[in-house]
Amino acid sequence: MENREAYVDSLYGGLDQPTRARVDEAVEAAAAIKARGGRIVVVTGSGPNIHEGVTTLVAELIRAGIVDGVLTSSAVVAHEMAGALDLVRRVDGGALGLPAELLPKGGLFEVSLLEPGELDALEGEMALDRDLVARARAAEGKAIIKAAGNMAYPMGLRTERLALEVESLARTAGLAFETAAGLGADPRTMIGAGAAAGVPVLVTVPQLVGGGMVGLCVGDSMPLRRRSAEVARLLGSADMIIESGIALSQEIHDGPFETYTGHGIWSRWEGMETYSLAGRKLVRIDLDPNLEAVWRVEREGASVQATIDGGLPKTKTFKVPFRMEMSGFARLEGSLPIVGDLGAIWPVLALRLARKLGRSLGFLSCPQESEPGREMREWIVREVGFVDRRRMLSRLREAPPCRS
């Protein structure tokens, strides 16, 4: 870890001065919040958050008591159920005798390069075509690291089938799918760390689509109204919200129960439980420079709010490709954009915050294209395991650690 910390320190030194200042501001604000007993909630998408090791880093921040809740996507849950990152071999599916209509574009078929003991464990749950595995492993192809499960045999198929069982168990126990799956997940995943620490890790409504059968089962495990209320409750408990690599963020942090930017006005009117983003720190890590541009326009003259008040078209007013969530973000007094590669920003932010709080981290992510990042990804493949079904069933028989 000492070498990893030194590398992350060099990442900080390589940031341009404005970005360093934003990271410093976020760290100072987060440290002050934690020092007074406040709460930090992270909102992540999948894609780069998985590949850059950010979800594994967030799991470590949960273990260290720095992150108090997570909102994420069903795709992330699916990947974490399969171990976050996998080593797979891509081969010509037609050469294996698989029908063309079964295969994706390009006709490639993927096989998970699992250890013999891991295959034995899976064979205890499902019929396993060992011959297909052996032929795929021996065929000409390429081995790559990718988000775990997904389209690789047998890990992807196992996750799809396990999802149906997890949904049934979750509904019976009155739990979110994510919580039930987390009871058997590796503690170095967000769902596993959350279950171990009693920290809620939930999929948001806009992020339900994804992860194949996992997404469907997450969605069916509780009514949308309850999920929206649980998400609102978690965001309402947060003093700081850190958003990382997500789309539709306004629908996530506003939702149907938030009153400051207006969407929850009628829920409040009708006496329902709501919350407000007023006074909260909202940090967003995003590569889109337009986020910074719109945020700066608002800071320099409140033009975003004025445009909204006048019912004017934001895209034409600001001359940028305007994503709707930019307006909700820019108008919040406590918002802070950090425009940069989340693979580089996250480890810098996490390490500097942990040092500020006097906490130690047992894991640090690094940008995947770097040598430390390559080693990190190989470590995740090797060390972070898939959901242990037996452990999940055993823990479901006990009192679950949290109800969300």
C-alpha positions as CSV (number, residue, x, y, z in Angstrom):
1,M,0.0,0.0,0.0
2,E,2.9,2.4,0.6
3,N,3.8,2.3,-3.1
4,R,0.2,2.7,-4.0
5,E,-0.1,5.7,-1.8
6,A,3.0,7.3,-3.3
7,Y,1.5,6.8,-6.7
8,V,-1.8,8.4,-5.7
9,D,0.2,11.3,-4.2
10,S,1.8,11.7,-7.6
11,L,-1.6,11.7,-9.2
12,Y,-2.6,14.6,-7.0
13,G,0.6,16.5,-8.0
14,G,-0.3,15.9,-11.7
15,L,-3.7,17.5,-11.5
16,D,-4.0,21.0,-12.8
17,Q,-4.3,23.7,-10.1
18,P,-8.1,24.3,-10.5
19,T,-8.8,20.6,-10.2
20,R,-6.5,20.3,-7.2
21,A,-8.4,23.2,-5.6
22,R,-11.7,21.5,-6.1
23,V,-10.4,18.2,-4.7
24,D,-9.1,20.1,-1.7
25,E,-12.4,21.8,-1.2
26,A,-14.3,18.5,-1.3
27,V,-11.9,16.9,1.1
28,E,-12.1,19.8,3.6
29,A,-15.9,19.8,3.4
30,A,-16.1,16.0,3.8
31,A,-13.7,16.0,6.8
32,A,-15.6,18.7,8.5
33,I,-18.9,16.8,8.0
34,K,-17.5,13.5,9.4
35,A,-15.8,15.3,12.3
36,R,-19.2,16.6,13.5
37,G,-20.8,13.2,13.0
38,G,-22.4,13.9,9.6
39,R,-23.0,11.5,6.8
40,I,-21.6,11.0,3.3
41,V,-23.6,9.2,0.6
42,V,-22.1,8.1,-2.7
43,V,-24.1,7.7,-6.0
44,T,-22.3,5.7,-8.6
45,G,-23.0,4.4,-12.1
46,S,-21.4,1.2,-13.5
47,G,-19.0,1.3,-16.5
48,P,-15.9,3.1,-15.4
49,N,-16.7,2.9,-11.7
50,I,-16.3,-0.9,-11.9
51,H,-13.3,-0.9,-14.3
52,E,-11.4,1.8,-12.5
53,G,-11.8,0.0,-9.1
54,V,-13.9,2.8,-7.7
55,T,-16.7,0.5,-6.5
56,T,-14.1,-1.6,-4.7
57,L,-12.7,1.6,-3.2
58,V,-16.1,2.7,-2.0
59,A,-16.5,-0.7,-0.3
60,E,-13.3,0.1,1.5
61,L,-14.6,3.5,2.5
62,I,-17.7,1.9,3.9
63,R,-15.5,-0.5,6.0
64,A,-13.4,2.5,7.2
65,G,-16.6,4.3,8.3
66,I,-16.2,7.2,5.9
67,V,-19.1,6.4,3.5
68,D,-22.5,6.0,5.1
69,G,-24.7,4.9,2.2
70,V,-24.5,4.1,-1.5
71,L,-26.9,4.5,-4.4
72,T,-26.0,2.6,-7.5
73,S,-27.2,0.8,-10.6
74,S,-28.5,-2.8,-11.0
75,A,-25.6,-3.4,-13.5
76,V,-23.2,-2.7,-10.6
77,V,-25.1,-5.1,-8.4
78,A,-24.9,-7.8,-11.1
79,H,-21.2,-7.3,-11.5
80,E,-20.6,-7.4,-7.8
81,M,-22.6,-10.6,-7.4
82,A,-20.1,-12.1,-9.9
83,G,-17.0,-10.6,-8.2
84,A,-16.7,-7.1,-9.7
85,L,-14.0,-8.0,-12.4
86,D,-13.4,-11.3,-14.2
87,L,-10.8,-12.7,-16.4
88,V,-12.6,-14.1,-19.5
89,R,-11.5,-15.7,-22.7
90,R,-13.2,-14.5,-25.9
91,V,-13.5,-17.1,-28.7
92,D,-15.4,-17.7,-32.0
93,G,-18.7,-19.0,-30.8
94,G,-19.5,-20.5,-34.2
95,A,-16.4,-22.7,-34.0
96,L,-17.8,-24.1,-30.7
97,G,-21.0,-25.1,-32.5
98,L,-23.1,-22.4,-30.9
99,P,-26.0,-21.0,-33.0
100,A,-25.4,-17.6,-34.6
101,E,-28.7,-16.2,-33.3
102,L,-27.5,-16.9,-29.7
103,L,-24.3,-14.9,-30.1
104,P,-23.8,-11.1,-29.9
105,K,-22.4,-9.0,-32.7
106,G,-19.2,-10.4,-33.9
107,G,-20.1,-13.9,-33.0
108,L,-17.9,-14.0,-29.9
109,F,-18.5,-16.2,-26.9
110,E,-16.9,-15.6,-23.5
111,V,-15.9,-18.2,-20.9
112,S,-15.0,-17.2,-17.3
113,L,-11.5,-18.3,-16.5
114,L,-12.3,-19.7,-13.1
115,E,-10.2,-21.8,-10.8
116,P,-11.1,-25.5,-10.5
117,G,-12.5,-25.0,-7.0
118,E,-14.7,-22.2,-8.2
119,L,-16.1,-24.4,-10.9
120,D,-16.7,-27.1,-8.4
121,A,-18.7,-24.7,-6.2
122,L,-20.8,-23.6,-9.1
123,E,-21.4,-27.2,-10.2
124,G,-23.0,-27.7,-6.8
125,E,-25.7,-25.2,-7.8
126,M,-26.3,-25.8,-11.5
127,A,-25.6,-28.2,-14.4
128,L,-22.2,-27.2,-15.7
129,D,-21.1,-27.9,-19.3
130,R,-17.5,-28.8,-18.5
131,D,-16.9,-29.8,-22.1
132,L,-18.0,-26.4,-23.4
133,V,-15.7,-24.7,-20.8
134,A,-12.7,-26.9,-21.8
135,R,-13.2,-26.3,-25.5
136,A,-13.6,-22.6,-25.1
137,R,-10.5,-22.4,-22.9
138,A,-8.5,-24.4,-25.5
139,A,-9.8,-22.4,-28.5
140,E,-7.9,-19.6,-30.2
141,G,-8.9,-16.3,-28.7
142,K,-8.0,-13.5,-26.3
143,A,-8.1,-13.3,-22.5
144,I,-9.3,-9.9,-21.1
145,I,-10.4,-8.5,-17.8
146,K,-13.9,-7.1,-17.9
147,A,-16.9,-6.4,-15.6
148,A,-17.7,-9.7,-13.9
149,G,-20.5,-12.1,-14.9
150,N,-22.3,-10.4,-17.7
151,M,-22.0,-12.4,-20.9
152,A,-19.4,-15.0,-19.8
153,Y,-20.2,-18.7,-19.2
154,P,-20.8,-19.9,-16.6
155,M,-20.6,-16.8,-14.4
156,G,-23.1,-14.8,-16.3
157,L,-25.7,-17.6,-16.4
158,R,-25.2,-18.4,-12.7
159,T,-25.8,-14.7,-11.8
160,E,-29.0,-14.6,-13.9
161,R,-30.3,-17.8,-12.2
162,L,-29.3,-16.7,-8.7
163,A,-31.1,-13.4,-9.2
164,L,-34.4,-15.2,-9.4
165,E,-33.7,-16.9,-6.1
166,V,-32.4,-13.8,-4.4
167,E,-35.6,-11.9,-5.4
168,S,-37.8,-14.5,-3.9
169,L,-35.8,-14.6,-0.7
170,A,-35.7,-10.8,-0.5
171,R,-39.5,-10.5,-0.9
172,T,-40.1,-13.1,1.8
173,A,-37.7,-11.4,4.2
174,G,-39.0,-7.9,3.4
175,L,-35.5,-6.8,2.2
176,A,-34.2,-5.0,-0.8
177,F,-32.7,-7.4,-3.4
178,E,-29.3,-5.6,-2.9
179,T,-29.3,-6.3,0.8
180,A,-30.2,-10.0,0.5
181,A,-27.5,-10.5,-2.2
182,G,-25.0,-8.5,-0.1
183,L,-25.3,-11.1,2.8
184,G,-23.4,-13.5,0.6
185,A,-21.3,-11.1,-1.3
186,D,-17.6,-10.5,-0.9
187,P,-17.1,-7.8,1.7
188,R,-14.8,-6.0,-0.8
189,T,-17.9,-5.2,-3.0
190,M,-20.2,-2.4,-2.1
191,I,-23.2,-4.7,-1.5
192,G,-21.0,-7.0,0.6
193,A,-19.5,-4.1,2.6
194,G,-22.9,-2.6,3.1
195,A,-24.4,-5.8,4.4
196,A,-21.4,-6.3,6.8
197,A,-21.5,-2.8,8.2
198,G,-25.3,-2.3,8.2
199,V,-24.9,0.5,5.6
200,P,-27.6,0.8,3.0
201,V,-26.7,0.1,-0.6
202,L,-29.6,0.6,-2.9
203,V,-30.4,0.8,-6.7
204,T,-32.1,4.0,-7.7
205,V,-35.2,3.9,-9.9
206,P,-33.5,5.5,-13.0
207,Q,-30.7,2.9,-12.7
208,L,-33.0,-0.1,-12.6
209,V,-32.5,-1.0,-16.2
210,G,-29.3,-3.0,-16.6
211,G,-27.7,-6.1,-15.4
212,G,-30.0,-8.4,-17.3
213,M,-32.2,-10.5,-15.1
214,V,-30.6,-8.9,-12.0
215,G,-32.1,-5.5,-13.0
216,L,-35.6,-7.1,-13.4
217,C,-35.3,-8.9,-10.1
218,V,-34.0,-5.8,-8.3
219,G,-37.0,-3.9,-9.7
220,D,-39.5,-6.6,-8.7
221,S,-38.1,-7.1,-5.2
222,M,-40.0,-4.0,-3.9
223,P,-42.6,-1.6,-5.1
224,L,-41.3,1.5,-6.9
225,R,-43.0,3.8,-4.3
226,R,-41.1,2.1,-1.5
227,R,-37.8,2.1,-3.4
228,S,-38.2,5.8,-4.1
229,A,-39.0,6.5,-0.4
230,E,-36.0,4.5,0.7
231,V,-33.7,6.4,-1.7
232,A,-35.2,9.7,-0.6
233,R,-34.7,8.8,3.1
234,L,-31.0,7.9,2.4
235,L,-30.4,11.2,0.5
236,G,-32.2,13.1,3.2
237,S,-29.8,11.7,5.8
238,A,-26.8,12.9,3.8
239,D,-24.8,16.0,4.5
240,M,-22.7,15.4,1.4
241,I,-23.6,13.5,-1.7
242,I,-20.8,12.5,-4.1
243,E,-21.9,11.6,-7.6
244,S,-19.6,9.5,-9.8
245,G,-20.0,8.7,-13.5
246,I,-23.8,8.7,-13.6
247,A,-26.5,9.8,-16.0
248,L,-30.0,11.1,-15.1
249,S,-28.6,12.4,-11.8
250,Q,-31.3,15.0,-11.4
251,E,-33.9,12.3,-11.4
252,I,-31.8,10.5,-8.7
253,H,-31.2,13.3,-6.3
254,D,-34.4,15.1,-6.9
255,G,-36.8,12.2,-7.4
256,P,-40.5,12.5,-6.4
257,F,-39.8,13.5,-2.8
258,E,-37.3,16.4,-2.9
259,T,-38.7,19.9,-2.4
260,Y,-35.8,22.4,-3.0
261,T,-35.8,22.1,-6.7
262,G,-39.5,21.6,-6.8
263,H,-40.4,18.0,-7.8
264,G,-41.6,17.0,-4.4
265,I,-43.9,20.0,-3.8
266,W,-47.2,18.0,-4.2
267,S,-46.0,15.1,-2.1
268,R,-45.2,17.6,0.7
269,W,-48.6,19.3,0.0
270,E,-50.3,15.9,0.5
271,G,-48.5,15.4,3.9
272,M,-46.0,12.7,2.7
273,E,-42.5,12.4,3.9
274,T,-40.1,14.5,1.8
275,Y,-36.6,15.9,2.1
276,S,-34.7,19.0,0.8
277,L,-31.3,19.4,-0.9
278,A,-31.0,22.8,0.6
279,G,-27.8,23.2,2.6
280,R,-26.2,19.9,1.4
281,K,-22.9,19.6,-0.3
282,L,-23.2,18.0,-3.7
283,V,-20.0,16.9,-5.4
284,R,-20.0,15.5,-8.9
285,I,-17.1,13.9,-10.6
286,D,-17.7,14.1,-14.3
287,L,-15.6,14.4,-17.5
288,D,-18.1,16.7,-19.2
289,P,-16.6,20.2,-19.3
290,N,-20.1,21.6,-19.9
291,L,-20.9,20.8,-16.3
292,E,-18.3,23.3,-15.2
293,A,-19.4,25.8,-17.8
294,V,-23.0,25.8,-16.7
295,W,-22.1,25.8,-13.0
296,R,-19.8,28.8,-13.6
297,V,-22.6,30.7,-15.4
298,E,-24.9,30.3,-12.4
299,R,-22.2,31.4,-10.0
300,E,-21.5,34.5,-12.0
301,G,-25.0,35.7,-12.4
302,A,-27.7,33.1,-11.5
303,S,-28.5,32.8,-15.2
304,V,-29.6,29.2,-14.9
305,Q,-32.2,30.0,-12.3
306,A,-33.3,33.1,-14.3
307,T,-33.7,31.0,-17.4
308,I,-35.8,28.4,-15.6
309,D,-37.9,31.1,-14.0
310,G,-38.5,32.6,-17.4
311,G,-39.4,29.3,-19.0
312,L,-36.6,29.8,-21.6
313,P,-34.7,27.0,-23.5
314,K,-31.5,26.3,-21.6
315,T,-29.7,24.7,-24.5
316,K,-30.1,27.7,-26.7
317,T,-29.4,30.2,-23.8
318,F,-26.1,28.7,-22.8
319,K,-24.9,27.4,-26.2
320,V,-23.8,24.0,-24.8
321,P,-25.2,20.5,-25.2
322,F,-27.3,20.8,-22.1
323,R,-28.1,17.8,-20.0
324,M,-31.1,18.3,-17.8
325,E,-29.4,17.4,-14.6
326,M,-26.9,20.3,-15.1
327,S,-29.6,22.8,-14.1
328,G,-30.5,21.1,-10.8
329,F,-26.8,20.7,-10.0
330,A,-25.8,24.2,-10.9
331,R,-28.6,25.9,-9.0
332,L,-27.7,24.2,-5.7
333,E,-25.6,26.5,-3.6
334,G,-23.5,23.6,-2.2
335,S,-22.7,22.0,-5.5
336,L,-19.1,21.5,-6.5
337,P,-18.1,20.1,-9.9
338,I,-14.8,18.2,-10.3
339,V,-14.2,17.8,-14.0
340,G,-11.8,15.0,-14.6
341,D,-11.1,11.2,-14.9
342,L,-12.9,9.5,-12.0
343,G,-10.2,6.8,-12.1
344,A,-7.7,9.5,-11.0
345,I,-9.9,11.7,-8.9
346,W,-11.4,9.0,-6.6
347,P,-8.2,7.6,-5.2
348,V,-6.8,11.1,-4.6
349,L,-10.0,12.2,-2.9
350,A,-10.2,9.0,-0.8
351,L,-6.6,9.0,0.4
352,R,-6.5,12.6,1.3
353,L,-9.8,12.4,3.2
354,A,-8.7,9.2,5.0
355,R,-5.5,10.9,6.1
356,K,-7.4,14.0,7.3
357,L,-9.7,11.7,9.4
358,G,-6.9,9.6,10.7
359,R,-8.3,6.4,9.1
360,S,-6.3,3.8,7.3
361,L,-7.3,2.3,4.0
362,G,-6.5,-1.3,3.0
363,F,-7.3,-0.7,-0.7
364,L,-6.7,2.1,-3.1
365,S,-7.8,2.2,-6.7
366,C,-5.7,3.6,-9.5
367,P,-6.4,4.5,-13.1
368,Q,-6.8,1.3,-15.1
369,E,-4.3,2.4,-17.8
370,S,-1.5,2.8,-15.3
371,E,0.8,0.0,-14.1
372,P,-0.6,0.2,-10.5
373,G,-4.0,0.2,-12.1
374,R,-3.2,-3.0,-14.1
375,E,-2.0,-4.6,-10.9
376,M,-5.1,-3.5,-9.0
377,R,-7.4,-5.0,-11.6
378,E,-5.5,-8.3,-11.5
379,W,-5.8,-8.2,-7.7
380,I,-9.6,-7.7,-7.9
381,V,-9.9,-10.6,-10.4
382,R,-7.9,-12.8,-8.1
383,E,-9.2,-11.8,-4.7
384,V,-12.7,-10.5,-4.9
385,G,-15.1,-13.5,-5.1
386,F,-18.6,-14.1,-6.3
387,V,-21.7,-14.3,-4.1
388,D,-21.5,-17.3,-1.7
389,R,-25.0,-18.7,-1.9
390,R,-24.6,-20.9,1.2
391,R,-23.4,-17.9,3.3
392,M,-26.3,-15.8,2.0
393,L,-28.9,-18.4,2.9
394,S,-27.3,-18.9,6.4
395,R,-27.3,-15.2,7.1
396,L,-30.8,-14.8,5.8
397,R,-31.9,-17.2,8.5
398,E,-30.3,-14.9,11.1
399,A,-31.4,-11.3,11.8
400,P,-30.4,-9.2,8.7
401,P,-28.0,-6.3,9.5
402,C,-30.2,-3.6,8.0
403,R,-33.6,-3.4,6.4
404,S,-32.8,-1.4,3.3
